[in-house]
Amino acid sequence: MLPGSLTERRLACTHAGCHCHDEPPKLHGPYFQWSRKVAAKTVSKTLSAEQVEEYRPWIDNEKRLRALVRELETLALSVLDSDPRTPKRR
């Protein structure tokens, strides 16, 4: 499992005569970034296409785990809310 998200970017450079400034533009890339939160700040790292291929399933697994935990929390809350032994507030 790997927390965070992947982003694919295509960029224009600063060289005026480059093909990325043509009409239509042919942007450079793709460049892949993996981002995650560390101490409430976003941290990003550039990855190669090979790394993306290897790590994408890890990121997908982390997202799936979080979804399953949310489902279990929702189920547990509904069980607790419907428990007849829970005292009623006056």
C-alpha atoms as an extended CHARMM CRD file, in Angstrom:
* protein
*
        90  EXT
         1         1  MET       CA              0.0000000000        0.0000000000        0.0000000000  PROA      1               0.0000000000
         2         2  LEU       CA              1.1650000000        3.4670000000       -0.8440000000  PROA      2               0.0000000000
         3         3  PRO       CA             -0.7760000000        6.5730000000        0.2550000000  PROA      3               0.0000000000
         4         4  GLY       CA             -1.1870000000        9.5060000000       -2.0920000000  PROA      4               0.0000000000
         5         5  SER       CA             -2.1030000000       10.1110000000       -5.7120000000  PROA      5               0.0000000000
         6         6  LEU       CA             -0.5110000000       10.0360000000       -9.1510000000  PROA      6               0.0000000000
         7         7  THR       CA             -0.6970000000       12.9090000000      -11.6190000000  PROA      7               0.0000000000
         8         8  GLU       CA              0.3850000000       12.8960000000      -15.2510000000  PROA      8               0.0000000000
         9         9  ARG       CA              1.5640000000       16.2560000000      -16.5880000000  PROA      9               0.0000000000
        10        10  ARG       CA              2.5520000000       17.5840000000      -19.9950000000  PROA      10              0.0000000000
        11        11  LEU       CA              4.3330000000       20.9220000000      -19.9550000000  PROA      11              0.0000000000
        12        12  ALA       CA              5.5330000000       23.7550000000      -22.1630000000  PROA      12              0.0000000000
        13        13  CYS       CA              9.1200000000       24.9450000000      -21.7490000000  PROA      13              0.0000000000
        14        14  THR       CA             10.5620000000       28.4630000000      -21.8610000000  PROA      14              0.0000000000
        15        15  HSD       CA             12.3110000000       28.1640000000      -25.2690000000  PROA      15              0.0000000000
        16        16  ALA       CA             10.3940000000       30.3280000000      -27.7770000000  PROA      16              0.0000000000
        17        17  GLY       CA             11.2470000000       28.2130000000      -30.8550000000  PROA      17              0.0000000000
        18        18  CYS       CA             10.3410000000       24.8570000000      -29.2930000000  PROA      18              0.0000000000
        19        19  HSD       CA              7.5860000000       22.6330000000      -30.7110000000  PROA      19              0.0000000000
        20        20  CYS       CA              5.6820000000       23.0210000000      -27.4290000000  PROA      20              0.0000000000
        21        21  HSD       CA              4.7970000000       26.5700000000      -28.5350000000  PROA      21              0.0000000000
        22        22  ASP       CA              3.4450000000       25.5390000000      -31.9780000000  PROA      22              0.0000000000
        23        23  GLU       CA             -0.2330000000       25.6090000000      -32.9270000000  PROA      23              0.0000000000
        24        24  PRO       CA             -1.3780000000       23.1190000000      -31.8230000000  PROA      24              0.0000000000
        25        25  PRO       CA              1.2780000000       22.7190000000      -29.1380000000  PROA      25              0.0000000000
        26        26  LYS       CA              3.1920000000       19.4310000000      -28.7270000000  PROA      26              0.0000000000
        27        27  LEU       CA              3.8970000000       19.5420000000      -25.0140000000  PROA      27              0.0000000000
        28        28  HSD       CA              6.8210000000       17.8290000000      -23.2790000000  PROA      28              0.0000000000
        29        29  GLY       CA              6.1200000000       14.7610000000      -21.1950000000  PROA      29              0.0000000000
        30        30  PRO       CA              4.4270000000       12.8850000000      -19.8300000000  PROA      30              0.0000000000
        31        31  TYR       CA              5.9190000000       13.5730000000      -16.4200000000  PROA      31              0.0000000000
        32        32  PHE       CA              4.4870000000       11.6470000000      -13.4860000000  PROA      32              0.0000000000
        33        33  GLN       CA              4.1690000000       13.0120000000       -9.9600000000  PROA      33              0.0000000000
        34        34  TRP       CA              3.2660000000       11.1300000000       -6.8150000000  PROA      34              0.0000000000
        35        35  SER       CA              1.8770000000       13.4080000000       -4.0970000000  PROA      35              0.0000000000
        36        36  ARG       CA              0.8790000000       12.8370000000       -0.4910000000  PROA      36              0.0000000000
        37        37  LYS       CA              0.3130000000       14.8030000000        2.7070000000  PROA      37              0.0000000000
        38        38  VAL       CA              3.0300000000       14.9010000000        5.3660000000  PROA      38              0.0000000000
        39        39  ALA       CA              2.3300000000       16.9520000000        8.4860000000  PROA      39              0.0000000000
        40        40  ALA       CA             -0.4940000000       18.8070000000        6.6870000000  PROA      40              0.0000000000
        41        41  LYS       CA              1.7660000000       19.7340000000        3.7600000000  PROA      41              0.0000000000
        42        42  THR       CA              1.7500000000       18.2910000000        0.2370000000  PROA      42              0.0000000000
        43        43  VAL       CA              4.9470000000       16.4800000000       -0.6910000000  PROA      43              0.0000000000
        44        44  SER       CA              5.5400000000       15.4720000000       -4.3170000000  PROA      44              0.0000000000
        45        45  LYS       CA              8.0590000000       13.2630000000       -6.0430000000  PROA      45              0.0000000000
        46        46  THR       CA              8.6670000000       12.7660000000       -9.7680000000  PROA      46              0.0000000000
        47        47  LEU       CA              8.4710000000        9.1220000000      -10.8730000000  PROA      47              0.0000000000
        48        48  SER       CA              9.5600000000        7.3370000000      -14.0240000000  PROA      48              0.0000000000
        49        49  ALA       CA              7.0150000000        5.5250000000      -16.2070000000  PROA      49              0.0000000000
        50        50  GLU       CA              8.4550000000        2.2290000000      -14.9320000000  PROA      50              0.0000000000
        51        51  GLN       CA              7.9180000000        3.3040000000      -11.3200000000  PROA      51              0.0000000000
        52        52  VAL       CA              4.3370000000        4.3760000000      -12.0890000000  PROA      52              0.0000000000
        53        53  GLU       CA              3.6100000000        0.9600000000      -13.5640000000  PROA      53              0.0000000000
        54        54  GLU       CA              4.9650000000       -0.7250000000      -10.4400000000  PROA      54              0.0000000000
        55        55  TYR       CA              3.4730000000        1.6070000000       -7.7980000000  PROA      55              0.0000000000
        56        56  ARG       CA              0.0340000000        2.3620000000       -9.2670000000  PROA      56              0.0000000000
        57        57  PRO       CA             -1.4500000000       -0.9050000000       -7.8880000000  PROA      57              0.0000000000
        58        58  TRP       CA             -0.0750000000        0.0040000000       -4.4440000000  PROA      58              0.0000000000
        59        59  ILE       CA             -1.8320000000        3.3660000000       -4.5630000000  PROA      59              0.0000000000
        60        60  ASP       CA             -5.0380000000        1.7090000000       -5.8090000000  PROA      60              0.0000000000
        61        61  ASN       CA             -4.8350000000       -0.7810000000       -2.9050000000  PROA      61              0.0000000000
        62        62  GLU       CA             -4.5860000000        2.0480000000       -0.3900000000  PROA      62              0.0000000000
        63        63  LYS       CA             -7.6640000000        3.7510000000       -1.8590000000  PROA      63              0.0000000000
        64        64  ARG       CA             -9.5860000000        0.4760000000       -1.7760000000  PROA      64              0.0000000000
        65        65  LEU       CA             -8.5890000000       -0.1210000000        1.8590000000  PROA      65              0.0000000000
        66        66  ARG       CA             -9.8220000000        3.3540000000        2.8630000000  PROA      66              0.0000000000
        67        67  ALA       CA            -13.1340000000        2.7050000000        1.0820000000  PROA      67              0.0000000000
        68        68  LEU       CA            -13.5370000000       -0.6210000000        2.9090000000  PROA      68              0.0000000000
        69        69  VAL       CA            -12.7910000000        1.0160000000        6.2720000000  PROA      69              0.0000000000
        70        70  ARG       CA            -15.4390000000        3.6990000000        5.5570000000  PROA      70              0.0000000000
        71        71  GLU       CA            -17.9540000000        0.9450000000        4.7260000000  PROA      71              0.0000000000
        72        72  LEU       CA            -17.1600000000       -0.8790000000        7.9890000000  PROA      72              0.0000000000
        73        73  GLU       CA            -17.4750000000        2.3610000000        9.9750000000  PROA      73              0.0000000000
        74        74  THR       CA            -20.8610000000        3.0710000000        8.3960000000  PROA      74              0.0000000000
        75        75  LEU       CA            -22.0450000000       -0.4580000000        9.1890000000  PROA      75              0.0000000000
        76        76  ALA       CA            -20.8320000000       -0.2400000000       12.7940000000  PROA      76              0.0000000000
        77        77  LEU       CA            -22.5510000000        3.1270000000       13.2830000000  PROA      77              0.0000000000
        78        78  SER       CA            -25.8400000000        1.7880000000       11.9300000000  PROA      78              0.0000000000
        79        79  VAL       CA            -25.6410000000       -1.2280000000       14.2550000000  PROA      79              0.0000000000
        80        80  LEU       CA            -24.9700000000        1.0220000000       17.2290000000  PROA      80              0.0000000000
        81        81  ASP       CA            -27.7550000000        3.4540000000       16.2700000000  PROA      81              0.0000000000
        82        82  SER       CA            -30.2840000000        0.6450000000       15.9590000000  PROA      82              0.0000000000
        83        83  ASP       CA            -29.2660000000       -1.1470000000       19.1750000000  PROA      83              0.0000000000
        84        84  PRO       CA            -32.3350000000       -1.1490000000       21.4520000000  PROA      84              0.0000000000
        85        85  ARG       CA            -30.1030000000       -1.2290000000       24.5530000000  PROA      85              0.0000000000
        86        86  THR       CA            -28.8350000000        2.2910000000       23.8960000000  PROA      86              0.0000000000
        87        87  PRO       CA            -30.3950000000        4.6290000000       26.4700000000  PROA      87              0.0000000000
        88        88  LYS       CA            -32.6850000000        7.2990000000       25.0090000000  PROA      88              0.0000000000
        89        89  ARG       CA            -31.9600000000       10.9360000000       25.7480000000  PROA      89              0.0000000000
        90        90  ARG       CA            -34.6560000000       12.8530000000       27.5960000000  PROA      90              0.0000000000
